[in-house]
Amino acid sequence: MQGTVDGFSYGAVTPLVAYLMACLGGALGLRCTTRSLLVTHSRRPAWLALGSAAIGSGIWTMHFVAMMGFTIEEAPIHYDKPITYASLGLAIVMVGIGIFIVGYRGATGTPLFTGGTITGLGVASMHYLGMAGVRFHGRFTYNTLTVAASVVIAVVAATAALWAAGQVRGFLWSVGASLIMGLAVSGMHYTGMAALSVHLDGAPHAAGGAPAASVLAPMLIGPLAFLLLAGVVVIFDPLMIMGRPDRASVEHKPGVPAAAVTAHADRRPAPHEARRPASRSGHHGSRTPQNR
């Protein structure tokens, strides 16, 4: 039996809020990625880890905000808690791998392609694992071509967002990158939902998992609280807002330890020392009363 699906039970409210959540997570995560390119190797992992958790939480929150508007008219929906929580962990881990590659190798060439691909696959994997946690009197089936299109959207948009974050050119670049990341997550989600068909069982049986409202509400509170805390970190770090490195020479060297470049710059002689003739002091030192 074919089920009737409604993905917009609350109209445009859930898609809009979901997109804003994806943009918020992307903005915080990509600013942390940008910040990591301006510090030494010892501090870089902390910023990249924070960025990975922010993007992963934003992706996950976006998905389940959008799922609040998803209903099957003929059957109630429940969620399997372990699978649902596992989708959050998968998103953070896979996005983290992609971000660490870009953070240490730079946002160009092969590292950018590899990191963007892994990040995009993380977005797609989180979506389909999260859908696997949906319980109802039936099963989902997917159109293969539409699923492939959703994965391509996620990979391309995630790669573009990481490239923009790696440019280290200030706040406006970060805003643009976060909008692209939000587009990647939202576009992938709704393209994936368009690939979905619902087949209901003839004989109803009890579905596993907890009711949707009792699962989604507390799970959304946790990631939202984390995003707020990450936002506080951004607000109280002016360098991360402006995207300016401690030294101008570090700005265009993503993936290079800031300390190494700074130490090289510190060895340059001062301008007044470079202009001082070495022989003049020796000339004055050689003057004797007999030369007067």
C-alpha positions as MATLAB code, in Angstrom:
seq = 'MQGTVDGFSYGAVTPLVAYLMACLGGALGLRCTTRSLLVTHSRRPAWLALGSAAIGSGIWTMHFVAMMGFTIEEAPIHYDKPITYASLGLAIVMVGIGIFIVGYRGATGTPLFTGGTITGLGVASMHYLGMAGVRFHGRFTYNTLTVAASVVIAVVAATAALWAAGQVRGFLWSVGASLIMGLAVSGMHYTGMAALSVHLDGAPHAAGGAPAASVLAPMLIGPLAFLLLAGVVVIFDPLMIMGRPDRASVEHKPGVPAAAVTAHADRRPAPHEARRPASRSGHHGSRTPQNR';
ca = [
       0.000    0.000    0.000;
       1.378    3.397   -0.994;
       1.573    5.978    1.773;
       0.772    9.685    1.418;
       3.675   11.904    2.457;
       3.556   15.559    3.459;
       6.956   17.189    3.972;
       5.596   20.671    4.673;
       2.965   20.235    7.371;
       3.790   23.700    8.769;
       4.156   25.376    5.393;
       7.349   27.384    4.829;
       8.146   27.616    8.544;
      10.124   24.394    8.922;
      12.158   24.784    5.679;
      13.098   28.352    6.602;
      14.033   27.567   10.207;
      15.920   24.472    9.060;
      17.921   26.534    6.546;
      18.760   29.109    9.223;
      19.982   26.332   11.537;
      22.202   24.962    8.782;
      23.581   28.453    8.096;
      24.228   29.054   11.802;
      26.141   25.807   12.199;
      28.015   26.460    8.964;
      28.904   30.025    9.942;
      30.331   29.000   13.311;
      32.131   25.956   11.948;
      33.666   27.716    8.965;
      34.800   30.660   11.105;
      36.542   28.173   13.380;
      38.154   26.641   10.292;
      39.304   30.088    9.156;
      40.645   30.819   12.634;
      42.606   27.577   12.642;
      44.544   28.743    9.578;
      45.861   31.738   11.514;
      47.367   29.978   14.532;
      50.164   27.561   15.326;
      49.867   23.796   15.018;
      49.497   23.414   18.789;
      46.258   25.439   18.852;
      44.902   24.358   15.479;
      43.265   21.028   16.513;
      41.074   22.744   19.109;
      39.648   25.204   16.583;
      39.116   22.488   13.964;
      37.393   20.220   16.489;
      35.089   23.052   17.550;
      34.317   23.788   13.907;
      33.541   20.140   13.187;
      31.170   19.895   16.137;
      29.443   23.147   15.145;
      28.870   22.103   11.532;
      27.822   18.587   12.535;
      25.364   19.932   15.110;
      23.988   22.430   12.597;
      23.481   19.692    9.993;
      21.755   17.420   12.475;
      19.559   20.182   13.888;
      18.563   21.272   10.380;
      17.549   17.724    9.481;
      15.265   17.188   12.443;
      13.752   20.663   12.311;
      12.804   19.833    8.731;
      11.525   16.420    9.856;
       9.064   18.147   12.211;
       7.141   19.025    9.079;
       7.269   15.463    7.720;
       4.186   13.318    8.198;
       2.683   10.136    6.770;
      -1.072   10.522    6.719;
      -1.847    6.838    7.164;
       0.642    6.053    9.954;
       2.174    7.670   13.048;
       5.954    8.255   13.014;
       8.368    7.224   15.759;
      12.174    7.514   16.039;
      14.763    4.978   17.097;
      16.983    6.745   19.643;
      20.291    4.899   19.115;
      20.204    5.337   15.338;
      19.151    8.971   15.684;
      22.007    9.767   18.048;
      24.412    7.777   15.867;
      23.544   10.036   12.932;
      24.742   13.041   14.958;
      28.036   11.335   15.776;
      28.530   10.302   12.149;
      27.982   13.864   10.954;
      30.541   15.297   13.389;
      33.176   12.648   12.611;
      32.938   12.799    8.819;
      32.729   16.591    8.691;
      35.670   16.675   11.094;
      37.807   14.548    8.782;
      37.114   16.887    5.873;
      37.776   20.023    7.915;
      41.028   18.686    9.381;
      42.294   17.919    5.873;
      41.601   21.467    4.733;
      42.884   22.930    8.006;
      46.276   21.245    7.714;
      46.734   20.986    3.943;
      45.076   24.182    2.759;
      41.880   24.971    0.865;
      43.263   24.394   -2.624;
      43.834   21.528   -5.044;
      43.690   17.944   -3.874;
      43.199   18.722   -0.144;
      40.179   20.898   -0.953;
      38.674   18.265   -3.254;
      39.256   15.493   -0.709;
      38.026   17.494    2.265;
      34.969   18.784    0.410;
      34.074   15.309   -0.801;
      34.295   13.798    2.688;
      32.343   16.690    4.207;
      29.621   16.372    1.567;
      29.438   12.633    2.089;
      29.121   13.297    5.802;
      26.106   15.520    5.154;
      24.490   12.839    2.971;
      25.354    9.987    5.356;
      23.833   11.827    8.289;
      20.611   12.362    6.336;
      20.108    8.769    5.254;
      21.148    7.305    8.593;
      18.718    9.675   10.287;
      15.971    8.478    7.926;
      16.865    4.897    8.810;
      15.882    5.729   12.394;
      12.294    6.582   11.388;
       9.833    3.921   12.511;
       6.294    3.469   11.149;
       4.034    0.721    9.799;
       5.937    0.235    6.570;
       9.223    0.999    4.835;
      10.978    3.643    2.746;
      12.246    3.144   -0.797;
      14.415    5.584   -2.742;
      14.907    6.568   -6.366;
      18.575    5.870   -7.110;
      19.134    8.764   -9.518;
      17.596   11.316   -7.170;
      19.678   10.004   -4.264;
      22.819   10.348   -6.402;
      21.808   13.925   -7.274;
      21.402   14.748   -3.566;
      24.896   13.456   -2.805;
      26.398   15.484   -5.669;
      24.667   18.624   -4.375;
      26.110   18.056   -0.910;
      29.667   17.424   -2.168;
      29.783   20.381   -4.574;
      28.304   22.881   -2.143;
      30.427   21.660    0.775;
      33.591   21.964   -1.342;
      32.646   25.516   -2.329;
      32.005   26.429    1.306;
      35.382   25.092    2.457;
      37.111   26.962   -0.362;
      35.450   30.214    0.694;
      36.399   29.599    4.338;
      40.023   28.972    3.345;
      40.377   32.347    1.648;
      40.694   34.097    5.052;
      39.318   37.373    3.692;
      37.097   38.580    6.471;
      33.538   38.491    7.714;
      31.690   38.822    4.402;
      33.480   35.782    2.973;
      32.399   33.827    6.037;
      28.786   34.901    5.593;
      28.864   33.789    1.971;
      30.467   30.476    2.898;
      27.845   29.803    5.569;
      25.020   30.544    3.120;
      26.562   28.045    0.704;
      26.903   25.462    3.461;
      23.268   26.010    4.443;
      22.319   25.530    0.807;
      24.322   22.304    0.702;
      22.569   20.841    3.712;
      19.054   22.039    2.875;
      19.324   21.249   -0.821;
      20.639   17.788   -0.074;
      17.902   17.142    2.490;
      14.949   18.092    0.331;
      16.401   16.453   -2.768;
      16.809   13.272   -0.726;
      13.250   13.565    0.528;
      12.053   13.918   -3.071;
      13.647   10.515   -3.771;
      11.580    8.886   -1.038;
       8.506    6.693   -1.402;
       6.499    5.185    1.454;
       5.118    1.661    1.355;
       2.744    0.727    4.166;
       2.277   -2.764    5.563;
      -1.113   -4.397    5.036;
      -1.333   -5.584    8.640;
      -0.486   -2.874   11.222;
       2.021   -3.727   13.926;
       3.675   -1.831   16.742;
       6.511    0.397   15.610;
       9.636    0.610   17.717;
      11.112    3.745   19.147;
       9.648    6.679   21.039;
       7.008    9.160   19.851;
       8.368   11.904   17.602;
       7.662   14.853   19.913;
       9.251   13.265   22.985;
      12.436   12.417   21.031;
      12.927   15.468   18.831;
      12.353   18.160   21.462;
      15.130   17.181   23.923;
      17.517   16.191   21.138;
      17.195   19.590   19.502;
      17.760   21.429   22.776;
      21.240   19.934   23.241;
      22.721   20.832   19.833;
      21.076   24.267   19.946;
      22.678   24.971   23.320;
      26.049   23.919   21.920;
      25.617   26.223   18.915;
      24.864   29.107   21.264;
      28.034   28.399   23.253;
      30.060   28.249   20.046;
      28.506   31.569   19.065;
      29.750   33.086   22.320;
      33.276   31.947   21.444;
      32.989   33.691   18.079;
      31.612   36.893   19.598;
      34.427   37.188   22.130;
      37.184   36.480   19.606;
      37.535   39.596   17.408;
      40.311   37.962   15.381;
      37.949   35.177   14.345;
      35.270   37.710   13.376;
      37.588   39.829   11.231;
      39.600   36.960    9.810;
      42.900   38.826   10.235;
      46.039   36.967   11.261;
      48.498   38.114   13.888;
      51.035   38.775   11.139;
      50.228   39.826    7.593;
      52.668   37.256    6.235;
      50.613   34.384    7.696;
      47.378   35.356    5.936;
      48.081   33.763    2.569;
      49.731   30.616    3.917;
      46.926   28.213    4.937;
      48.202   25.012    6.431;
      51.571   26.551    7.416;
      52.334   26.987   11.123;
      52.032   30.637   12.066;
      55.032   30.400   14.396;
      57.343   29.311   11.599;
      56.449   32.255    9.411;
      56.592   34.682   12.330;
      59.998   33.452   13.404;
      61.284   33.905    9.865;
      59.953   37.451    9.792;
      61.553   38.266   13.170;
      65.033   37.473   11.798;
      64.902   40.349    9.332;
      67.232   43.225   10.265;
      65.717   46.559   11.177;
      65.740   49.141    8.364;
      68.032   51.573   10.198;
      70.492   48.783   10.916;
      70.569   47.688    7.293;
      71.400   51.218    6.115;
      74.255   51.752    8.577;
      77.639   51.511    6.787;
      79.859   48.956    8.447;
      83.100   50.648    7.436;
      82.239   54.032    8.901;
      82.548   52.931   12.501;
      85.842   51.330   11.724;
      87.070   54.557   10.122;
      86.271   56.590   13.228;
      87.879   53.991   15.428;
      91.149   54.214   13.509;
      91.612   57.931   13.921;
      94.645   58.865   16.040;
      96.206   62.190   17.042;
      98.843   61.672   14.294;
      96.100   61.797   11.613;
      94.870   65.265   12.654;
];
